[in-house]
Amino acid sequence: MKIIVSGGGTGGHIYPALTIADTIKKLYPEAEIRFVGTTHGLEKDLVPRAGYPIDFIDVQGFRRSLGVDTFRSVYKLFIGLGDAKKLLAVHKPDLVIGTGGYVCGPVVFLAAMQGIPSCVQEQNALPGVTNKILSHFVKKIFLGYKEADKYFKGKAQKVFTGNPIREEILSHTRWEALKFFQLDMNKKTILIAGGSLGAASINKAAFQLEKDLSGRDDVQILHATGKNNYEAYMKQVEEAGGFKPNIHVSPYLYDMPMALAAADLAVFRAGAIGLAELTAKGIPSILIPFPYATGNHQEFNARALESAGAAQVILDRELTGEALHEKVERLLLHDKELRQMQQAAAKAGRPEAAMEIAKQATALINTRES
């Protein structure tokens, strides 16, 4: 069984691709899986580190406004199609899987045109342009959100699976996690993170929240500021006289599965995979969508969870320490509301998404017309 997986540019496309690949390998250890990406995307480093071979094609995305870059993108598209054609001829895959990002366009499109079973996985409630185009050619689309269904007008069968998450996300207990971080078993734990680089707006609001909650005996905070923001943040804390021991600040959480296991409430951005991990663990959240995400897709993701009763949303432009504190305080004081959000989050979670996608995708191999 030979499989090509393509998706890249950002971690939001690469991590689902790697999770799907790992799950297929668990089902079919003999499967030969290789990736296709670009040399300027994160896949260049992440895929080899995960142990998979990767081939590169020369392609770039289209800007939303016409300009010189548009002509360069058209030129690169033809180059990318040529590269993809060669790769398909050399590797002769039985299946091609795309997880979004412009890099997967040429290889998935050509595979479909050649009759090679192909499918795509869409992470967001508002789909990306590449996957919307590919929906006219592939056999199946695996949806991370039901809300994405209406945007796909192509012939592909649409299947709601949820988003694939890493197996280790589900591998820790709350007791184990609290012990790992040396947290108090009798306090509610709030997890605050704005991504690996951090988010200035979230850190600013979190500082006020942590100042207000410092020394409280009913709550503790685990906050990752992001590596670029940590020194400035801690200087601010020092100038404010420091925080009590119930506030734990670090530049980065290297063991996010453990951090999630400790959390009773999360303050997060609204990236699709992060939200899939939260709901798989049944963690209610206060979401601050990244305002500059393509097509504002993070707000669509956040609103989907809000509609399900699993999250509350504060737009970045409306985020203040007071606004965040108000929502956190209400949930701390109204335990019933927090439990209802936990139940809604667990109901929205799809921890088996990766296995479902792996099984349905590999089943497409048997549909190939000889």
N, C-alpha and C positions, 0 to 999 in steps of 0.2 A: 504494500500500500504506500503510494507516494503522494505526499500532500504539500502544497505550497500555501503558506499563510502570508498575507500582506496587509500591513496597516502601520501607520507611523506618523512621525513628526513630533507628536506629544505622547506623554505617558498614558493619556486617556484612550489612545488607540492601541498602544503597544502592550500595556499590561493585560487587557482582555485577550489579545492575540496570544500572548504567552500562556495565559491560564487555559485557554482552549487547547493549545498545543500540548501542554502538560497533561490535560485530562484525556486527550486522544491517546497519548503515550501510555497512560495508565490502562486504558481499554485495550489498546493494541501495541504492546511493547515493540513489535517488529516494524511498526510504521516508520517510514522515512519522512521526516518533516524538515522543511527548510523555509526560510523567510525571504521575502523580497522587500527592500526598503531603499532609502536614499542615504547618501553619505553625510547629509546635513541634518538628519533627524536623530532623535534620541535612540532609535533602534540600532544605530551603528554601534553603540556601547552595550545597550541592555540585552540585545539578542545573543551575542556571543557569550556574554556573562552567564546567560541562562543555559548555555550549552548547545545552542542550535546554530547550524550554518546559515549564512545570510548572503544573498546576492544583491547587488545594487543596480538601480536603474537611474537614468538622468531625467528627472521630471521636476516641475515646480508648480505650485498652486496658482490659481487665477485670482487677481485682485478684483474687488467688487466694482471698481471704477476703471474705465478704459484709459489706457496710457501706453507708454513704451513697454512697460512690463507685460502688458497683455500680449503683444506680439512675441515677446521672449517666451511667455508661457505656452503659446501655440506652438512655437518652434520646439520647445522642450517636450511638449506632449507627443509630437511625432517622433522625437528621439526616444522617448520613453516607451512608445508603442513598439518601436524597432527592438529596443532592449528586451522588452517583455516577450516579444515573438521568439527571439533567440533562446531565452531562458526556458520557455515552454517546450521548444523543440529539443533542447538538451536534456531536460529533466523529466519530460513526459509524465506530468502529474496525473493522478487519478481523481484528484479533487483540489479545488482552489477556494480558499476562504479569505474574505476581505473584512477588515474591522474598521474601515474608514480612514480618512486622510487621503489627500490627493494621490499619494504613491500607489494606493491599491487600485486606482482606476484603470490604468493600462493593462495590468496583468489579469485582473478579474474580467474585464471586458473582453479581452482577446480569448481567454479561456472559454467564456460563454459562447463566443462566436465559433470556436472550434469544437463545440459540443462537449467540452470537459465540464462535468458537474461543478457548479460554483454557487456560492452563497455569500451573504454578507451579514455582519452583526452590527446593529446600530445601538449605540449606548444611550443616546440622549432622547429626551421627550420632543425636542425639535431636531429633526435629522439634518445631517450634513449634506452638502450639495452632491458630493461624489456618490454617496450611497443612494440618494434619490435618483440619480442618473442610472446607476447600476441596477436599480430595481426593475428596469425595463428588460433586463437581459438575464439576470441570475434566476435560479430556481427557487431559492428561499431567502427570506430576510428574518433574522432573529431579533426581536424587539426588546430593548431594555425597559421600555415604558409603553403601556397600552396607548398612551396619548400620541405616540408617533405614528400609529397606524394610518390616520387620515392623510398624512403627508405623502404617502407612497402610492403613486398612481400606476405603477408598472404591473406586469403580469405575474411577478414573483409571489409565491405563497408567503403570507405574513404570519409569523408564529411568535406569540408573546412568551418569552422565556425568563425575562429579567436579565440582569447583567452578570457575567461570570466573575466570581471573586476567588481569591487565593484560598486554598484549603486551610492554611494556617490561621486564617481569620477566625475560624470556629474552634480552634484547638485549645483555648485556655478558659479556665473557670474564673469567676469573679474573685474568689478567695485567693487563688494563685496569683492573679494580677495585682490585687491590693498588697499582698505580701511582697511581690517583686518590686513595687514602687514605694514600699514602706508607708502605705497609706492606712488610715483608720477605718476599721471594718464598720464602725457605727455612724460614719458620716456619708452623706451623698457626695458622689464624685462628679465634677463637671470637667469635661475634656474640651480644651480650646486649641484649635489648630487652623492655620490659614494656608497650609501647603508647605512644601519643603523650603521655599524661600521666605515664607511668611507673608502676612498681609498687613500693611501699615494701618489701615482703617480698623481692622479687627484688633490689632495690638493696642491701638489708642483707646478703644472702647473697653478692652479687657483690663487695661491698667486701672481705669476708674472702677470697674467691677471688683477687681481684686483688692483695691484699696478699701472699698466699702465692706467686703466680706472677710478681710484679713482679721483673724482672731475669732471668727464665728465657730461655735462648737458643733454645728449641724451640717457643715459643708466643707469640702476641700476641692482645690482646683489643680488640675494638671494642664499646664499651658506650654505649648511649643511656639516660640516666637518666630521661628525661622532663623537660619544661620546668619543671614545678613543683618538681622535686626537685634540680635541678642545683646550685644555690648551696649548699644544705645538704650535698650529697654532696661537693663540692669542698672545703668547709671541713673535713669529716671527713678527706679525703685529706691536706690540708695539715697537720692536727693529727697525722696518722700519719707525717709526714715526707716525704710525696709518693710518687709511683710512678715507676718507671723508664720509659724511652721505649717499652717494648713494651706498655704499657697506654694505650689511647686512649679518653678519656671525653668525651662531648659531651651537650648537653641533648636533641638530637633528630637523627635521621638523615634529612635532607631527600631523599636519594637512596637509598631502600631497595633498588631494583633493583641498584644498584651494590654496596651493602653485602652483599646476598645472594650476589652473584657472588664476593665475596671470602671468604665463609665456608666453613670446613671442618666446623664444628659450631655449632649455634645453641641458645641458652637463651631460650625464648619462653613466653608464655602459649599457650593452645590455641584461639584463635579460628579459625573454619573457613577464612577466606580466607588468613590468615597461614600456616596449615598447608598449604593448597593451593599457596602460593608456595614454601614450603620443599621440598615433594615434587616440584614441577615442576622445581626445580633440583637435586634429588637430595641435599639437605642433611640429614644426620642431626640429631636434636635431643634436648635435655633439656627436657621440657615441665612447666611449673608451671601447671595449670589455674586460672583465676580462680574462687575458691570461691563467689562470689555471683552467678555467671551464672545466668540463668533455668533452672530445672530441672536445674542443675548440668551443662548441656550441654557445657561445655568439657572436663570430665573424660571424657565419652563420646567426644568427638573425640580426646582424647589417648590413651585406651585403645585406640581403633581403630588408631592408628598404632603404638602399643606392640605390639599383637597382630601387626601386619605386620612387626615387627622393625625399624621405621624410627625409633623414638623410645624414650626412657626417661622415666619419669614420677616426679616428686616432688610430692606433694600440698602445697598451700600451708602447711597446718598443720604439716607435717613438714620444711619447708624451713629449713635452716641453712647457714651457710658451710661447715661440715664435710661435710654431706650433698652439697652441690653439688660441692665440691672432690673428694670421693671418686669421684663419677661421672665428672667431667672427667678426673681423673688416670688413671683406669682406661682411658679411651678414648685418652688421649695415649700411654699405655704399650703398649696392645694395638692396634696399627695394623690388624691383621686384623679385629678386632671393629668398628672404626670403618668400614673399607671395606665390611663386610657390611651395616652400617646404611645406608651411602650407597647401596648397591645396592638395598636394600629400600625406601628413600625414593624412589629413581628409579622403581622398579617401581610404587609406590603413586601416583606423580604422574600427573596427567591434563592435560598442557599444552594439549591440543586441546579442552578442555571447552567453552570459550566458542563455538568454531566449531560444535561438535556441537549445542549447545543452540540456537544461532541457526538452523541448518539445519532441525532437527526442529521448532522452534517455528513458523517461517514456513511450513513444509510443512502445518501444521494449517489454514492459510487455505483450502486447497483442499478441506477436509472440511466446510466450512460448508454446511448445508442451506438451500436457497433457499425 
